[in-house]
Amino acid sequence: MQRRSKTLLSAALPPSLRILGYLLCCIFVSGCTATKFLKEGETFYAGADIQLKPQGKIDGQRELSKALETLVLPAPNGTILGMRPAVWFYYSAGIVEKKKGFRNFAKNKLGKTPVLLTDATPTETAKVLEGQLNNDGYFKSKVSFEVKTKRKKSEVIYTVILERPYRIRSINYIFLDTMHASKLNEIKTTSLLKENQRYSLELLSAEQQRIQEVVENEGYYYFDDRYLLFKADTTIGKRMVELDLTIEPGIPDRARRIYHVREIYVFPNYTLSNDSLATTGDTTVVDGFKYIDNQNNFRPTIITNAINLKPDSIYKRVNHEYTLSHLMGLNTFKYVNIKYRGNRSDSSGLWAYIYLTPQLKKSLRFMTDVVSKSNNFVGPGMEFTFTNRNIFRGAEMFQFKLNGSYEWQVRNKQTTNLNALEIGVEASLSVPRFITPFNIQYNAAKYLPQTQIKAGYSFQQRLQYFRLNSSNINAGYTWRESTLKTHQLLPIDLTFVQSTKTSKEFDDLLNANPTLKNSFQNQFILGSSYSYTFNTQLSDDIDQKYNIKNVKRSDYYFNGKVDVSGNIANAIQSTKFTEEQKPYLLFNVPYSQYVRTQLDGRYYHQFDKHNKIATRVLAGVGYAYGNAENMPYIKQFSVGGSSSLRAFPARSVGPGTFNFLDTDSILFIDQRADIKLEGNVEYRFDIIKVMKGALFFDAGNIWLIKEDSLRTGGQFNKSKFLQEIAVGTGFGLRFDFNFFVLRFDLAFPLRKPYREEKNRWAIDEINFGNKNWRRENLILNIAIGYPF
């Protein structure tokens, strides 16, 4: 499988260039402080420090301090070793009159406007902090400030006299009429407010929004949270608050009335530029919907089945939100808008108008690139993609992809003139609903399911050795249980792998290595798989839903996948054939039988908006049995490369202590095995604007379940595997343009598992000034996107 945009750094700089680099660094260090550009009396704003002085025992001071820090504006300019390179670029560029050119780039892209003490406005900031403390229940707390200036930079110290917070003693839901009496119990039991909870104006507002949603789901379309009024009594003593929730006395009559959706009009070809034409045309009544279409691009039931709003039904806000989610989930509309109108003759009726603006139906995309891999393959590549977003008038997305690349291997000590040609073609169809032998109702869910069918063919030809053909067809379903949880089930995942046009040298290699020969043999993979993903980075939890501004520090990601193959076929054939007749054949070709599982867990911790730590643990096991002696080559695990162990070339580590560089094996054969364990830690930080940095630490290896005499040291041993872990570290630069991330990671190994056990750590050998060490150890990975 191709991995793009990676290369091996080995060239050492000549002495003249190194001397020039040192001089440039000296000039850069001396000039980038930018203090020489300041006028008399000006100082840089170096940030703020909030010092809490609690008046008694108060819990949660650290979280409070972090929350107050978010209110202190502006943020100071970023510094590197005390310098402000972005400010230096800004000042040095001077006045820029042209919108293009290097000076404009230096000032507006590399540079950043200097932040001075006068921009900090500490008096106003102290008032803001004091107001926030009162909103959070720390009544009567006071904030003062002091400015400390040293060497043209000023820091503001905010001192908070922090009083003990007031807490909620009770919440009384007092409604002035009976219009919400049926939901009163639900409102109480699901309240965001709890007894003995710290008073928070933000939580009160969130509770008002939540109650509005509950009431709107009962048909009160015009009800608004501003009609809800909290009365707080702080005079009851012991720093307690009694809350009474009432309805505003001046609430209008329409907010007290239950509304019904009388009729629903659907306009599937609406555009702002052609408004009058888009809202006229033949009207078709479909399941009670008034469907108005002058182009007949969609089958009407495809759209009406995705609408949760129903004619002649009570208005519910949840049906409105699910309708928006479903229609956007069809992936064929650019905009979806729902408007409601009343009628003077019907005081409790609503007429819904759903305006749908389609995306461009057909598109072509052609992309070319230069492939550079860390196993020393380089060469051009291309990809052609045709997309039809509504191929059968049912919002189905059809894609046809054609890709290819031609590569040659450079700087290879063991082989010469090694070339590779890869060509692949794939057709896929994604349907926004379940296609099953039995009917599955999914209208009540927030997200539409997807039925996906793919068929593809690819071949990879090593011109001097072999051609590997692979044909695949799979069909299955993807659905989201919630915003955080995603499931994918592929009951059909069939692959046929065939090796052809093998050279004598390659045949000799396979004959000498039975394990490798079994992996490369022609075979069917009759697979099925299930995958589960949990990702809190996509959270729309209750805090986010009701705009509660809690400082979110941690996120989690987990993906678990189980892949099985050949069990059904083997169960059927075992009733007809004996064990001695194995391997059983399908169309005169053996098929694989295995079980494979892989776990991917990640944890992200945000220290502040500029600093973050990301961690990942990967573990996988594949076991062949029954009709197969070994896992298929394409289903085995590997480590190394730009998104794995970055200090080692792609798929070059292991298995175990095995070192393929010391053998006569062909260098392009990736090292793969049955067991994988990998861990990564990465500290990410901002440098200037789009440029971000990272320090990372990678560790891992792969192992065989069964012993392979030609890959000694590759078998998993539970008492030794920790001593066989490969370790690497390095530094990365990332240019994050939001829609596109270009990543450079420079890494080197700290531990090489293929060495003798007492000599595996390579820390003492690190010598950046030695060109031979750099040639053998430094690897530059160039990739798109973050590694995890």
C-alpha positions in Angstrom: 0.0 0.0 0.0 1.4 3.3 -1.0 2.5 5.9 1.6 3.1 9.3 0.1 5.3 12.3 0.7 8.2 10.8 2.7 11.9 11.0 2.2 15.2 10.2 3.8 17.5 13.0 4.8 21.2 12.1 4.5 23.1 14.9 2.9 25.5 16.8 5.2 26.0 20.6 4.8 29.4 21.7 3.6 31.5 23.7 6.0 31.0 27.0 4.2 27.3 26.7 4.4 27.4 25.7 8.1 29.5 28.8 8.9 27.0 31.0 6.9 24.2 29.4 8.8 25.8 30.1 12.2 26.3 33.8 11.2 22.7 34.1 10.1 21.6 32.6 13.4 23.7 35.1 15.3 22.2 38.0 13.4 18.8 36.6 13.8 19.2 36.2 17.6 20.5 39.7 18.1 17.9 41.4 16.0 14.7 39.5 16.7 14.1 41.0 20.1 12.4 44.0 18.2 12.9 46.3 21.2 14.9 48.8 19.1 11.7 49.6 17.2 9.8 50.8 20.3 9.2 54.5 20.8 10.1 56.4 24.0 7.9 55.2 26.9 6.5 52.1 25.0 6.9 48.6 26.4 5.8 45.2 25.1 3.0 43.6 26.9 4.4 40.3 28.3 1.2 38.8 29.6 -0.7 38.7 32.9 -0.5 36.7 36.1 -3.6 36.1 38.2 -2.9 35.6 41.9 -5.8 34.4 44.0 -6.0 35.2 47.7 -8.8 33.1 49.0 -10.7 34.2 52.1 -11.1 30.7 53.6 -11.0 27.3 52.2 -12.2 27.3 48.5 -12.1 24.4 46.2 -11.4 24.5 42.4 -9.0 27.5 42.6 -6.9 26.1 39.7 -9.8 25.7 37.4 -11.1 29.2 38.3 -7.7 30.7 37.6 -7.6 29.1 34.2 -11.1 30.3 33.4 -10.2 33.9 34.4 -7.1 33.7 32.2 -9.3 33.3 29.2 -10.9 36.7 29.9 -7.6 38.6 30.0 -7.1 40.2 26.6 -5.1 40.7 24.4 -2.7 37.7 24.2 0.9 38.8 24.2 3.2 38.2 21.2 4.7 34.8 21.1 8.4 34.6 22.0 11.2 32.2 21.3 14.1 32.4 23.7 13.0 35.9 24.7 12.8 37.0 21.1 9.7 38.1 19.1 10.5 37.0 15.6 6.9 37.7 14.3 7.1 41.3 15.6 10.6 41.7 14.1 9.2 40.8 10.7 6.3 43.2 11.1 8.5 46.1 12.0 11.3 45.3 9.5 8.8 45.1 6.6 7.9 48.8 7.2 5.1 50.4 5.3 3.7 48.0 2.6 1.9 49.6 -0.3 1.6 46.5 -2.5 -0.7 43.6 -1.8 1.8 41.1 -3.2 5.5 40.6 -2.9 7.9 39.5 -0.2 7.5 42.6 2.0 3.7 42.0 2.1 4.3 38.3 2.9 6.8 39.2 5.6 4.5 41.7 7.3 1.2 39.9 7.0 2.1 36.3 7.0 5.3 36.0 8.9 4.8 39.1 10.9 2.3 40.0 13.7 1.2 43.3 15.1 3.1 44.2 18.3 1.1 44.0 21.5 2.0 46.9 23.8 1.1 47.6 27.4 -1.3 50.3 26.3 -3.3 47.5 24.5 -3.8 45.6 27.7 -6.2 48.1 29.4 -5.7 46.6 32.9 -8.4 48.8 34.5 -11.1 47.6 32.3 -9.8 44.0 32.5 -10.0 44.1 36.3 -13.6 45.1 36.1 -14.3 42.3 33.7 -12.7 39.8 36.0 -14.7 41.2 39.0 -18.0 40.9 37.0 -17.2 37.3 36.1 -16.5 36.4 39.7 -19.9 37.7 40.7 -21.6 35.8 37.8 -19.9 32.6 39.1 -21.2 33.1 42.7 -18.1 34.6 44.2 -20.0 37.6 45.4 -18.2 40.6 46.9 -14.8 39.5 45.5 -12.5 42.3 44.5 -9.8 42.6 41.8 -6.8 45.0 41.8 -3.8 45.1 39.5 -0.1 46.1 39.4 2.2 46.6 36.4 5.8 45.4 36.6 8.2 46.7 33.9 11.6 45.3 33.1 13.8 45.7 30.0 11.1 47.1 27.7 8.4 44.5 28.7 5.6 44.9 31.1 3.6 42.2 33.0 0.3 42.9 34.7 -0.3 41.2 38.0 -4.0 40.9 38.9 -4.7 40.2 42.6 -8.1 38.6 43.4 -9.5 38.8 46.9 -11.6 35.7 46.5 -14.6 35.3 48.8 -16.2 32.0 49.4 -18.9 31.2 46.8 -22.6 31.1 47.3 -24.4 27.8 46.7 -27.9 26.8 45.7 -30.1 25.6 48.6 -33.2 24.9 46.6 -34.9 25.5 43.2 -38.6 26.2 43.1 -40.3 25.8 39.7 -43.2 28.2 40.1 -45.4 28.4 36.9 -48.0 31.1 36.8 -50.4 28.9 34.7 -50.9 25.2 33.8 -49.6 25.3 30.2 -46.4 23.4 31.1 -47.8 21.3 34.0 -47.5 18.1 32.1 -43.8 18.5 31.6 -43.1 20.0 35.1 -41.8 16.7 36.5 -39.5 16.1 33.5 -38.2 19.7 33.8 -37.3 19.1 37.5 -35.7 15.7 37.2 -33.5 16.6 34.2 -32.5 20.0 35.6 -28.9 21.3 35.1 -29.2 22.9 38.5 -28.6 20.8 41.6 -28.8 21.5 45.3 -25.5 22.7 47.0 -24.2 23.5 43.5 -22.2 26.8 43.2 -24.3 29.6 41.9 -23.6 30.4 38.3 -25.3 32.8 36.0 -24.1 30.8 33.1 -25.8 27.7 34.4 -29.1 29.6 35.0 -29.0 30.8 31.4 -28.3 27.2 30.2 -31.3 26.0 32.3 -33.5 28.5 30.6 -32.4 27.4 27.2 -33.0 23.7 28.2 -36.5 24.4 29.4 -37.3 26.3 26.2 -36.4 23.2 24.2 -38.6 21.0 26.4 -41.5 23.4 26.0 -41.0 23.8 22.3 -41.2 20.0 21.9 -44.7 20.3 23.3 -45.8 22.5 20.4 -45.1 26.0 21.8 -43.4 27.3 18.7 -43.2 31.0 19.9 -42.0 30.2 23.4 -38.7 31.8 24.2 -36.3 31.5 27.2 -36.5 35.2 27.8 -40.0 34.6 29.1 -38.4 32.6 32.0 -37.3 34.6 35.0 -35.1 33.4 37.9 -35.4 35.2 41.2 -32.5 34.7 43.6 -32.7 35.2 47.3 -29.3 35.6 48.9 -30.5 36.9 52.3 -31.2 33.4 53.7 -27.7 33.2 55.2 -24.8 30.8 55.3 -23.8 31.9 51.8 -26.8 30.0 50.3 -29.2 31.1 47.5 -32.8 30.2 47.0 -34.0 30.2 43.4 -37.5 30.7 42.1 -38.2 30.1 38.4 -41.3 31.9 37.1 -42.8 33.0 33.8 -42.5 36.6 32.8 -45.8 38.3 33.6 -46.0 40.0 30.2 -45.7 36.8 28.1 -47.7 37.2 24.8 -50.7 35.0 24.0 -49.0 33.3 21.1 -46.2 32.0 23.4 -48.9 30.3 25.5 -50.5 28.5 22.5 -49.7 25.0 21.0 -49.1 25.1 17.3 -49.7 22.5 14.6 -47.8 22.1 11.4 -50.7 22.2 8.9 -48.9 21.9 5.5 -45.3 21.3 4.4 -44.0 22.6 1.1 -40.8 21.2 -0.3 -38.7 23.1 -2.9 -35.8 20.7 -4.0 -34.2 23.1 -6.5 -34.2 26.4 -4.8 -31.6 29.1 -5.6 -31.4 32.7 -4.4 -30.4 33.8 -7.9 -33.5 32.2 -9.4 -36.0 32.5 -6.5 -39.2 32.9 -8.4 -38.6 30.0 -10.8 -37.3 27.7 -8.1 -40.6 28.1 -6.1 -42.9 27.4 -9.0 -43.6 24.3 -10.9 -45.7 21.1 -10.8 -47.0 20.3 -7.3 -47.0 16.7 -6.3 -48.6 15.5 -3.1 -46.3 12.8 -1.6 -47.4 11.3 1.8 -49.1 14.6 2.6 -46.2 16.8 1.5 -46.6 19.5 -1.2 -43.6 18.7 -3.4 -42.9 21.5 -5.9 -40.3 20.7 -8.6 -39.7 22.1 -12.0 -36.7 20.0 -12.9 -37.5 16.4 -11.7 -34.0 15.8 -10.5 -35.0 13.7 -7.4 -37.4 11.0 -6.7 -39.8 12.8 -4.3 -40.0 10.0 -1.7 -36.2 10.1 -1.2 -36.5 13.7 0.2 -39.8 13.4 2.0 -38.7 10.2 3.8 -35.8 12.2 5.3 -38.2 14.9 6.8 -39.2 14.4 10.4 -41.8 17.2 10.3 -45.2 15.7 9.3 -48.3 17.5 8.0 -51.1 18.0 10.5 -48.9 17.2 13.5 -47.9 19.1 16.6 -44.8 21.2 16.1 -41.7 19.8 17.8 -38.3 21.4 17.9 -36.6 18.0 17.8 -38.4 17.2 14.5 -37.2 20.5 13.0 -33.5 19.8 14.0 -33.6 16.2 12.8 -35.1 17.3 9.5 -32.1 19.7 9.0 -29.7 17.0 9.9 -31.2 14.4 7.6 -31.5 16.6 4.6 -27.9 17.8 5.0 -26.9 14.1 5.5 -28.1 13.3 2.0 -24.8 15.0 0.9 -26.4 16.4 -2.2 -27.6 19.8 -0.9 -25.4 22.8 -0.3 -28.0 24.7 1.8 -31.1 23.7 3.7 -33.5 26.3 5.1 -36.9 25.8 6.9 -39.2 28.8 7.3 -42.6 28.8 9.1 -45.5 31.1 8.3 -48.8 31.7 10.1 -52.2 32.3 8.8 -54.7 34.8 10.1 -57.6 32.4 9.6 -55.8 29.7 11.8 -54.4 31.1 15.0 -52.7 27.8 16.0 -51.4 26.7 12.6 -48.0 26.8 10.9 -47.1 26.4 7.3 -43.6 25.0 6.8 -41.5 25.8 3.7 -38.4 23.7 3.1 -35.9 25.3 0.7 -33.2 23.0 -0.7 -30.2 24.2 -2.7 -28.5 21.4 -4.5 -24.7 21.0 -4.8 -23.1 20.7 -8.2 -24.2 17.2 -9.4 -21.1 16.2 -11.4 -17.5 17.0 -10.9 -14.0 16.0 -12.1 -10.8 16.2 -10.2 -7.3 15.6 -11.4 -4.3 15.6 -9.1 -0.7 15.0 -9.8 2.1 14.8 -7.2 5.6 13.6 -6.7 5.9 10.5 -4.4 8.8 10.2 -2.1 8.9 7.4 0.4 11.1 6.7 3.4 12.1 3.3 1.8 13.8 5.4 -0.9 11.2 5.1 -3.7 10.6 8.3 -5.6 8.5 9.1 -8.7 5.5 10.8 -10.1 1.9 9.9 -9.3 -1.6 11.0 -10.5 -5.2 10.6 -9.4 -8.4 11.1 -11.4 -11.8 11.3 -9.7 -15.3 11.6 -11.2 -18.2 12.2 -8.8 -21.9 12.1 -9.4 -23.9 13.2 -6.3 -27.3 12.0 -7.6 -26.7 9.3 -10.1 -30.0 7.5 -9.7 -32.2 10.4 -8.6 -32.0 9.1 -5.0 -29.2 11.3 -3.6 -26.7 8.4 -4.2 -23.1 9.4 -4.5 -21.1 7.6 -7.2 -17.4 8.0 -7.5 -14.9 6.5 -10.0 -11.2 6.8 -9.2 -8.2 6.0 -11.3 -4.7 6.4 -9.8 -1.3 5.4 -10.8 2.4 6.0 -10.0 5.8 5.1 -11.3 8.7 4.8 -8.9 12.3 3.9 -8.8 14.4 3.1 -5.8 17.5 5.2 -5.1 20.5 4.9 -2.8 19.9 1.2 -2.3 23.0 -0.7 -1.3 21.6 -4.2 -2.1 19.7 -3.7 -5.3 20.0 -1.5 -8.3 17.6 -0.2 -11.0 14.6 -1.3 -9.0 11.4 0.2 -10.5 7.8 -0.1 -9.5 4.5 0.6 -11.3 1.2 0.9 -9.5 -2.2 1.4 -11.1 -5.6 1.2 -9.3 -9.2 1.7 -10.3 -12.2 1.9 -7.9 -15.9 2.5 -8.2 -18.0 3.2 -5.2 -21.6 3.9 -4.5 -22.9 5.5 -1.2 -26.6 5.5 -0.5 -28.0 7.6 2.4 -30.2 4.8 3.8 -30.2 1.2 4.8 -30.5 -1.2 1.9 -31.4 -4.5 3.5 -33.6 -7.6 2.8 -35.9 -6.3 5.6 -37.2 -2.9 6.4 -35.3 -0.8 9.0 -36.9 2.4 10.3 -34.3 5.0 11.0 -36.3 8.3 10.9 -36.1 9.0 14.6 -32.3 9.1 14.6 -30.3 12.3 14.3 -28.0 11.0 11.5 -28.8 9.2 8.3 -27.2 5.8 7.8 -25.1 5.0 4.8 -25.1 1.9 2.6 -21.8 1.6 0.8 -20.7 -0.6 -2.1 -17.2 -0.6 -3.5 -15.4 -2.5 -6.2 -11.8 -2.1 -7.1 -8.8 -3.5 -8.9 -5.1 -2.7 -8.5 -1.8 -4.1 -9.5 1.6 -3.4 -8.3 4.5 -4.4 -10.5 8.1 -4.6 -9.4 9.5 -4.6 -12.9 12.4 -6.9 -12.1 10.5 -9.4 -9.8 6.7 -9.8 -9.8 3.3 -8.4 -10.4 0.7 -8.4 -7.6 -2.9 -8.2 -8.7 -5.6 -7.5 -6.2 -9.4 -7.4 -6.8 -11.8 -6.3 -4.1 -15.5 -5.9 -3.6 -17.2 -4.9 -0.3 -20.6 -3.9 0.9 -21.8 -2.7 4.2 -23.2 0.0 6.4 -22.0 3.0 8.4 -24.2 4.7 11.0 -23.8 7.1 13.9 -25.4 6.1 17.2 -24.7 9.6 18.4 -22.3 12.4 17.7 -19.6 10.6 19.5 -20.2 7.0 18.4 -19.9 5.6 14.9 -20.4 2.0 13.7 -19.3 0.4 10.5 -20.3 -3.1 9.5 -19.0 -4.8 6.3 -20.7 -8.2 6.1 -19.2 -8.7 2.6 -15.5 -7.9 2.1 -14.1 -10.1 -0.6 -10.5 -9.9 -2.0 -8.7 -12.0 -4.5 -4.9 -11.6 -4.5 -2.8 -13.1 -7.4 1.0 -13.0 -8.0 2.0 -13.2 -11.6 5.1 -12.7 -13.8 7.5 -13.7 -11.1 11.2 -13.6 -11.9 13.6 -16.5 -11.1 15.3 -14.4 -8.4 11.9 -13.8 -6.7 10.9 -17.4 -7.0 14.1 -18.5 -5.4 13.5 -16.1 -2.5 9.9 -17.5 -2.0 11.1 -21.1 -2.2 13.7 -20.4 0.5 11.1 -18.7 2.7 7.9 -20.8 3.1 6.3 -18.2 5.4 6.8 -15.4 2.7 5.7 -17.9 0.0 2.4 -18.5 1.8 1.8 -14.8 2.2 2.3 -14.2 -1.5 0.3 -17.2 -2.7 -2.8 -16.7 -4.9 -5.7 -16.7 -2.5 -9.3 -15.5 -1.7 -10.0 -13.4 1.4 -13.7 -14.0 2.2 -13.9 -11.4 5.0 -16.4 -9.5 7.2 -15.5 -6.8 9.6 -17.0 -4.5 12.3 -15.6 -1.2 13.5 -16.6 1.0 16.4 -15.4 4.6 16.9 -15.8 6.8 20.0 -14.5 10.4 19.5 -15.1 13.2 22.1 -13.5 15.7 19.7 -16.9 15.7 17.9 -18.8 16.3 21.2 -22.1 18.1 21.3 -22.6 17.3 25.0 -24.9 19.3 27.2 -22.2 21.9 28.1 -21.7 22.7 24.4 -25.4 22.5 23.5 -26.4 25.1 26.1 -23.2 27.3 25.7 -21.7 26.5 29.1 -18.2 27.8 28.8 -16.4 25.1 30.8 -12.7 24.9 29.9 -12.4 21.5 28.1 -9.0 20.1 28.8 -9.1 16.5 27.6 -10.4 14.6 24.6 -10.5 10.9 23.9 -10.5 8.8 20.7 -11.0 5.0 20.5 -11.4 2.7 17.5 -11.8 -1.0 17.7 -12.0 -3.3 14.7 -12.6 -7.0 14.3 -11.9 -8.7 10.9 -12.7 -12.4 10.2 -12.3 -14.4 7.0 -13.1 -17.9 5.7 -15.2 -19.3 8.6 -18.5 -19.8 6.7 -16.8 -21.4 3.7 -14.7 -23.6 5.9 -17.7 -24.7 7.9 -19.5 -25.7 4.7 -16.6 -27.5 3.1 -15.6 -29.3 6.3 -18.8 -31.3 6.0 -17.7 -32.6 2.5 -13.9 -32.9 2.8 -11.5 -34.3 5.3 -8.7 -32.5 7.2 -6.1 -34.3 4.9 -7.6 -32.5 1.9 -6.7 -29.0 3.2 -6.3 -26.4 2.1 -9.8 -26.3 0.8 -10.2 -24.5 -2.6 -12.6 -22.1 -4.0 -12.5 -22.0 -7.8 -9.3 -24.0 -7.5 -7.7 -21.3 -5.4 -7.2 -21.5 -1.6 -8.8 -19.0 0.7 -7.6 -17.5 4.0 -9.1 -18.2 7.3 -8.2 -15.9 10.2 -9.4 -13.5 12.9 -7.8 -10.1 13.2 -8.4 -7.3 15.7 -6.9 -3.9 16.1 -7.3 -1.2 18.8 -6.4 2.5 18.5 -6.7 4.6 21.6 -5.8 8.3 21.8 -5.7 11.0 24.5 -5.4 14.7 24.0 -4.7 17.2 26.8 -4.9 20.9 26.2 -2.8 22.9 28.6 -3.9 26.2 27.0 -4.8 27.4 23.5 -1.2 27.3 22.4 0.1 24.1 24.0 -1.2 20.5 23.7 -0.1 17.0 24.3 -1.3 14.1 22.1 -0.8 10.4 22.9 -1.7 7.2 21.0 -1.5 3.5 21.7 -2.0 1.0 18.9 -2.3 -2.8 19.4 -3.2 -5.5 16.9 -3.3 -9.3 16.6 -4.0 -11.5 13.6 -4.2 -15.2 13.9 -4.4 -17.6 10.9 -5.9 -21.1 11.5 -8.0 -23.8 9.8 -7.5 -23.3 6.0 -4.4 -21.1 6.3 -1.0 -21.3 7.9 -0.2 -17.6 7.7 -2.0 -14.3 7.6 -2.3 -12.8 4.1 0.5 -10.3 3.3 -1.9 -7.4 3.0 -3.6 -8.1 6.3 -0.4 -8.3 8.4 0.9 -5.4 10.6 3.9 -3.1 10.1 5.5 -0.2 11.8 7.8 2.7 10.7 7.1 5.7 8.6 5.7 9.2 8.7 2.6 8.3 10.8 4.2 5.5 12.9 7.8 5.2 14.1 9.2 8.3 12.4 12.8 7.5 13.2 12.7 4.4 11.0 11.8 4.0 7.3 8.3 2.9 6.4 7.5 -0.8 7.3 11.2 -1.6 8.1 11.1 -2.4 11.8 11.0 -6.0 13.1 9.7 -8.5 13.4 11.2 -8.6 16.9 15.0 -8.4 16.8 15.2 -9.5 13.1 17.2 -7.1 10.9 16.5 -7.6 7.2 19.4 -5.3 6.3 21.8 -8.1 7.4 20.2 -10.7 5.1 20.2 -11.3 1.3 16.5 -10.5 1.1 15.1 -8.0 -1.4 14.9 -4.5 0.2 11.5 -3.6 -1.1 9.7 -6.4 0.7 8.1 -4.7 3.7 8.5 -6.3 7.1 5.1 -7.5 8.3 3.9 -9.7 11.1 1.0 -11.0 13.2 1.3 -8.8 16.3 1.7 -5.1 16.7 2.3 -2.8 19.6 3.0 0.9 19.2 2.9 4.0 21.3 3.4 7.7 20.5 3.6 10.9 22.6 3.7 14.3 20.9 3.9 17.8 22.5 2.5 20.4 20.2 3.0 24.1 20.5 2.4 27.3 18.5 5.4 29.2 17.1 4.0 32.0 14.9 0.6 32.1 13.2 0.4 29.2 10.8 3.7 27.7 12.0 3.5 25.1 14.8 6.1 22.9 16.4 6.2 19.5 17.9 8.5 17.3 20.0 7.6 13.6 19.7 8.6 10.2 21.1 7.7 7.0 19.2 8.0 3.4 20.3 6.9 0.0 19.0 7.5 -3.2 17.1 5.8 -6.2 15.4 6.2 -9.9 16.1 5.3 -13.3 14.6 3.0 -15.8 16.3 4.7 -18.8 14.7 8.4 -19.2 14.5 10.1 -18.4 11.1 13.5 -20.0 10.7 14.5 -17.3 8.2 13.5 -14.4 10.4 15.2 -15.4 13.6 14.2 -13.4 16.7 10.9 -12.5 15.1 8.6 -14.6 17.3 6.7 -13.0 20.1 8.0 -13.9 23.6 5.9 -12.5 26.5 9.0 -12.3 28.7 11.2 -10.5 26.2 9.0 -8.3 24.0 9.5 -5.1 26.0 13.3 -5.4 25.5 12.6 -5.6 21.7 10.8 -2.2 21.4 12.2 0.2 18.9 12.4 3.8 20.1 12.8 7.1 18.3 12.4 10.8 18.9 12.5 14.1 17.0 11.2 17.5 16.2 8.5 18.6 13.8 7.4 21.7 12.0 3.8 22.0 10.8 2.3 24.7 8.6 -1.4 24.6 9.6 -3.6 26.5 7.1 -6.8 25.1 8.7 -7.9 23.4 5.5 -4.5 22.0 4.8 -1.5 20.9 7.0 2.0 20.4 5.7 4.1 18.5 8.1 7.9 18.0 8.4 9.2 15.6 11.1 12.9 15.2 11.6 13.6 12.0 13.7 16.4 9.7 14.8 16.4 6.4 16.6 17.2 6.0 20.3 16.9 2.3 20.5 17.5 -0.3 17.8 16.0 -3.7 18.6 18.0 -5.7 16.0 21.2 -5.1 17.9 22.6 -7.3 20.7 20.5 -6.9 23.9 23.2 -5.0 25.8 23.9 -2.6 22.9 20.4 -1.6 21.7 20.3 1.9 23.2 21.9 4.4 20.8 21.7 7.5 23.0 25.4 7.7 23.6 26.1 7.6 19.8 24.1 10.8 19.0 26.4 13.2 17.2 24.7 15.8 15.0 28.1 17.1 13.9 29.1 13.8 12.4 27.9 13.5 8.8 28.2 9.7 8.9 25.9 9.6 11.9 23.4 11.9 10.2 23.5 9.8 7.0 22.7 6.6 9.0 20.2 8.0 11.5 18.4 11.2 10.5 15.1 10.7 8.7 13.0 13.6 7.4 9.3 12.7 7.0 7.2 15.0 4.8 3.5 14.4 5.0 0.0 15.9 4.8 -2.0 16.2 8.0 -1.2 15.3 11.6 0.1 11.8 12.4 -2.8 11.2 14.8 
